């Protein structure tokens, strides 16, 4: 065996010792490994979009971090929208505001008169109900809602959102007060009702002015 061969084997033995092998091992932390893999994935993705970026450069790192931040913000916003939607759905109960076909047969003007009568007698909970039904029926009259006995206020709200978001938000607030007064334990005082009375009347006036009457909807 030549001296050269012996020297090479001795060198290999030295390099195979633990204190030398440590330099060939990946001593990065788990987070560093994950970050490196993410950078490589983004780099490959950007290259497929014809955006040449090097994950080892400062500019490349800046672009990758910016894209990740935008994606993170988008995910958070989407999550918040889902949560808000769930909260709103839970606030509006599954009960149907209409209890009989007779209530559908009344005009919104008749419900307003009945609301005024009940309020004068101090029956503010009942007055609140008739005022809300008047709102439902004017929305039906202006072809903004298809009113059915089996529908819930959430379904009406969801239907209105597709036509007019501002109107839908106003309806949501009116429906929330109605449900708290009708199904909850909230006692409707005269001041509460007067505020509700003013709000509903202004909303009805805005609907009449803003949406022409194109015929009545189906009340079956």
Secondary structure, DSSP 8 states (H G I E B T S, - for coil): --HHHHHHHHHHHHHTSHHHHGGGS----HHHHHHHHHHHHHHHHHHHTT----TTSHHHHHHHHHHHHHHHHHHHHHHHHHHHHHHHHHHS-S--S---HHHHHS-HHHHHHHHHHHHHTT-HHHHHHHHHHHHHHHHHHTTS----TT--HHHHHHHHHTT-HHHHHHHHHHHHHHHHHHTSS----HHHHHHHHHHHHHHHHHHHHHS---------
